[in-house]
Amino acid sequence: MFYLLNTFIHALSLAFSAELTFTWIFNKYPSFVVQDTRRFVSQKTGNLYIAKVDPSDVGNYTCVVTNTVTKSSVQGPPTPLVLRLDGVMGEYEPKIEVQFPEVVPVAKSSTVKLECFALGNPVPTISWKREDGVPFGRKVDMNKASGVLEIPYFQQEDSGMYECMAENSRGRNSVKGKLSFYAPPQLTEKPQDVQKTIDDTLVWECKANAKPKPSYGWLKNGEPLDHMEQDRVQVNNGVLTISNLNLADIGMYQCVAENKHGRIFTNAELRVIAIAPDFSQNLLKAQTLARQGGDILIECKPRMSPRGVISWRKGKEALRESHRCQVTFCGAVG
């Protein structure tokens, strides 16, 4: 014989989005139901299960729901448990009343608790195993008395198929469920503020670890980059490339990495500058020695943005290209 006592969660809008714990008072406070192989309180539904009821279980049961954030509690009305007088329940095989879903998504580094409890006569024993045969590590807590398997600090290697088995002398029953690892994006590489010159090329890379793999998007000053010139702007799996930079490209850029479990942003500023021709960092040599009949190379590398045109003079006479003299484009006159 068994009884299932449903929770009274009246006026509990105070916290279904918060963390709730469920306990049951037996007859009067502070006498609480102690969980063992016969008694189980589900922290998912709040239900109280009692296998193989005996006379000592007769009395009033009151559900207490506590919000662990606000520390406030709500009590339901007393629920009486009485024994039927029309006979004694015979022996029967385990019937699993509390079981976990077929697929349980679990966030990285979180704690997962799987509930499994069976009714039966004799009282069933609960055991757990992984379908792949991998033994449980030390961190896994198998509380057979309460029918809960707890895995703290969940990692990808903990994912897989788990089985709960309930067994007594009349038979055996089991349920299975898959723990599926997931992780919201965490940035591993992000763009840094940068200063570029006009006509230069910008390459920014944004990378994130996530399960499943994240998708990437880019914004400029809060607007999607899709609105920009597509021939100059390319986005490929988190890599942003902008060629032929100009002053209109100046702004604050955001990389967005997201999957169905979350999204993350990172910012970087692009500055584009114009520079008048400046020879201070690459001065021409005051004198260049050459052998008669030989070749010489005189480099002209002014710092400037945007690029311009180089012209050469010999004395006051402008040089033009010929079979003996080549003038190579290398910059600009601003």
C-alpha positions in Angstrom: 0.0 0.0 0.0 1.2 3.5 -0.7 0.0 7.1 -0.7 1.0 10.0 -2.9 0.4 13.3 -1.2 0.2 16.3 -3.6 1.7 19.6 -2.6 -0.4 22.6 -1.9 1.4 25.4 -3.7 -1.3 28.0 -3.2 -0.2 31.6 -3.7 3.2 30.6 -4.8 3.7 33.2 -7.5 6.0 34.6 -4.9 8.8 32.4 -6.2 8.4 29.9 -9.0 11.2 31.8 -10.8 13.3 31.6 -7.6 14.7 28.6 -5.8 12.2 26.6 -3.9 12.6 23.9 -1.3 9.9 21.5 -0.2 9.5 19.9 3.2 6.6 18.1 5.0 5.5 18.5 8.6 4.2 15.3 10.2 1.4 16.1 12.6 2.8 19.3 14.0 5.9 21.5 13.9 8.8 20.8 14.3 8.3 17.2 13.4 9.3 16.8 9.8 9.2 13.8 7.5 12.6 12.2 7.3 13.5 10.8 3.9 14.7 7.2 3.7 14.1 4.2 1.5 10.3 4.4 2.2 9.8 8.2 2.1 10.7 10.6 -0.6 10.1 14.3 -1.2 10.5 15.5 -4.7 12.3 18.9 -5.0 11.0 19.1 -8.6 7.2 18.9 -7.8 7.1 19.0 -4.0 5.2 15.7 -3.9 5.6 13.3 -0.9 5.8 9.6 -1.7 5.5 6.9 0.9 6.1 3.3 0.0 4.5 0.4 1.9 2.5 2.5 4.3 2.3 1.2 7.9 0.3 2.4 11.0 3.1 4.6 12.1 2.5 6.8 9.0 -1.0 7.7 10.0 -1.5 11.4 10.8 -1.6 14.8 9.3 0.9 16.0 6.7 1.5 19.7 5.9 3.6 20.9 2.9 6.0 23.7 3.5 7.4 25.6 0.6 10.4 27.9 1.2 11.9 30.5 -1.0 15.6 30.2 -0.5 16.3 33.7 -1.8 13.8 35.6 0.4 13.8 33.0 3.2 10.0 33.2 3.2 7.8 30.1 3.6 4.2 29.1 2.8 2.3 26.3 4.4 -0.5 24.3 2.8 -3.5 22.9 4.8 -3.0 19.7 6.7 -3.7 16.5 4.6 -4.8 13.5 6.7 -3.5 10.0 5.9 -5.7 7.1 7.1 -5.4 3.4 6.6 -8.0 1.6 4.6 -9.8 -1.2 6.4 -10.4 -3.4 3.3 -7.3 -5.5 3.4 -3.5 -5.3 3.1 -1.7 -4.6 -0.1 0.2 -7.7 -1.4 3.7 -7.8 -2.7 4.3 -6.3 -6.1 7.3 -5.3 -8.3 8.8 -1.8 -8.3 6.9 1.0 -9.9 9.0 4.0 -10.6 6.9 7.1 -9.8 9.6 9.7 -9.9 11.9 9.9 -12.9 14.0 12.4 -14.7 13.3 13.5 -18.3 14.7 11.6 -21.3 17.0 14.5 -22.1 18.3 16.9 -19.4 20.3 19.9 -20.6 23.0 20.8 -18.0 25.0 24.0 -18.0 28.8 23.9 -17.7 30.0 24.0 -14.0 26.5 23.7 -12.6 25.1 21.1 -10.3 22.6 18.6 -11.6 20.3 16.4 -9.4 18.5 13.5 -10.9 15.5 12.2 -8.9 14.4 8.6 -9.0 12.0 6.9 -6.6 10.0 3.7 -6.8 7.0 2.4 -4.9 6.7 -1.4 -4.3 6.4 -4.1 -1.7 8.9 -5.1 -0.5 10.4 -1.5 -0.5 12.6 -1.3 -3.6 16.3 -0.5 -3.5 17.6 2.2 -5.9 20.9 2.0 -7.8 22.5 4.1 -10.6 24.8 3.5 -13.5 26.1 5.1 -16.7 25.1 3.2 -19.8 28.6 3.6 -21.3 30.1 1.8 -18.3 32.2 4.7 -17.1 32.4 4.5 -13.3 31.2 7.4 -11.2 34.0 9.7 -9.9 34.4 10.8 -6.4 32.4 14.0 -6.9 29.2 12.1 -7.8 26.9 11.6 -4.8 24.5 8.7 -4.9 22.1 9.1 -2.0 20.2 5.8 -2.1 18.1 6.8 0.8 16.6 9.9 -0.9 16.7 8.6 -4.5 18.8 11.4 -5.8 22.0 11.3 -7.9 23.9 14.6 -7.6 26.7 15.6 -10.0 28.4 18.9 -9.0 30.5 21.1 -11.3 29.2 19.4 -14.4 31.7 19.1 -17.3 31.4 17.7 -20.8 32.9 14.3 -19.8 29.9 13.9 -17.4 27.4 14.0 -20.3 25.9 10.7 -21.4 23.1 8.2 -20.7 22.3 7.5 -17.1 20.1 4.7 -15.7 18.2 4.4 -12.5 17.3 0.9 -11.4 14.7 0.0 -8.8 14.6 -3.6 -7.6 12.9 -5.8 -5.0 12.2 -9.6 -4.6 9.2 -9.3 -7.0 11.1 -7.7 -9.9 13.1 -4.9 -11.4 12.3 -1.7 -13.2 14.5 1.1 -14.7 14.4 4.4 -16.4 17.0 6.1 -18.5 17.8 9.7 -19.4 20.5 11.6 -21.2 22.5 14.4 -19.6 23.4 16.9 -22.4 26.2 19.3 -21.8 25.8 22.9 -22.9 27.7 26.1 -22.3 26.9 29.7 -23.2 29.6 31.6 -25.1 32.8 32.7 -23.3 35.2 34.9 -25.2 38.7 33.5 -25.8 39.8 36.2 -28.3 38.5 39.7 -28.6 39.4 42.7 -30.7 41.4 45.6 -29.2 41.1 49.3 -29.8 43.2 50.2 -32.9 44.3 53.3 -34.9 44.7 52.9 -38.7 45.5 55.2 -41.6 43.3 55.9 -44.5 43.3 53.2 -47.2 44.7 50.7 -44.7 43.0 47.3 -44.0 41.4 46.3 -40.6 41.3 42.7 -39.5 39.6 42.0 -36.2 39.1 38.5 -34.8 36.4 37.5 -32.3 36.4 33.9 -30.8 34.3 32.2 -28.2 34.0 28.8 -26.6 30.4 27.5 -26.5 28.4 24.3 -26.7 26.8 24.2 -29.3 29.1 26.3 -31.4 28.3 30.0 -31.4 27.3 32.2 -34.3 28.9 35.7 -34.7 27.7 39.1 -35.6 29.2 42.6 -35.8 27.7 46.0 -35.0 29.0 49.5 -35.6 27.7 52.1 -33.2 24.8 49.7 -32.4 23.8 49.0 -36.0 24.4 45.8 -37.9 27.3 45.9 -40.3 25.0 44.5 -43.0 24.1 48.2 -43.8 27.7 49.0 -44.8 29.4 48.6 -48.1 29.6 44.9 -48.7 32.5 45.1 -51.2 34.8 46.5 -48.5 33.3 44.8 -45.4 33.5 41.1 -44.9 32.4 39.0 -41.9 33.6 35.4 -41.8 33.0 33.2 -38.7 33.9 36.0 -36.3 36.6 37.7 -38.4 35.8 41.2 -39.5 37.8 42.6 -42.4 37.4 46.2 -43.7 39.5 47.2 -46.6 40.3 50.7 -48.0 39.5 52.4 -44.7 38.2 55.9 -44.7 37.1 58.4 -42.2 33.5 57.2 -42.3 34.7 53.9 -40.8 35.6 55.5 -37.5 33.4 54.3 -34.6 32.7 51.8 -31.9 32.4 48.2 -33.0 30.8 45.3 -31.2 31.3 41.6 -31.7 28.3 39.4 -30.6 28.8 35.6 -30.0 25.7 33.7 -29.2 24.0 30.3 -29.1 20.6 29.2 -27.8 21.9 29.3 -24.2 23.2 32.9 -24.2 25.1 35.7 -25.9 28.1 37.8 -25.0 29.4 41.2 -26.4 32.8 42.8 -26.7 33.7 46.3 -27.8 36.5 47.8 -29.7 37.1 51.3 -31.1 38.4 52.0 -34.6 40.2 55.3 -35.3 41.2 56.3 -38.8 43.6 59.1 -39.2 44.8 61.3 -42.1 48.5 62.3 -42.1 50.2 64.9 -44.3 53.4 63.6 -45.9 56.2 63.3 -43.3 59.8 62.3 -44.1 61.0 62.6 -40.5 61.0 58.8 -40.0 62.5 57.9 -43.4 64.9 60.6 -44.3 66.6 60.5 -47.7 70.4 59.9 -47.5 72.4 63.1 -47.7 74.7 61.4 -50.1 74.6 58.2 -52.2 77.7 56.8 -53.7 77.6 55.1 -57.0 80.0 53.6 -59.5 80.1 54.8 -63.0 78.0 52.5 -65.2 76.4 50.9 -62.1 72.8 51.0 -60.8 71.5 52.8 -57.7 68.2 52.7 -55.8 67.1 55.8 -53.8 64.1 55.0 -51.7 61.4 57.6 -50.9 59.1 56.4 -48.1 57.2 59.3 -46.5 54.6 58.6 -43.9 51.2 59.8 -45.1 47.5 59.0 -45.2 45.9 58.7 -47.7 48.4 57.5 -50.3 49.5 60.1 -52.9 51.9 60.5 -55.7 55.7 60.8 -55.6 57.6 63.1 -57.9 61.4 63.4 -58.2 63.6 66.3 -59.3 67.2 66.6 -60.2 68.1 70.0 -59.3 65.2 72.0 -60.7 64.5 69.6 -63.4 61.6 67.1 -63.0 62.7 63.5 -63.6 60.7 61.3 -66.0 60.9 57.6 -66.5 63.3 56.4 -69.2 65.2 53.3 -70.0 67.9 54.5 -67.5 65.7 56.1 -64.8 62.6 54.5 -63.2 60.4 56.4 -60.7 58.3 54.0 -58.6 55.1 55.1 -57.0 55.5 54.9 -53.3 53.3 57.5 -51.6 51.5 60.8 -52.1 51.8 64.5 -51.9 48.9 65.5 -49.6 
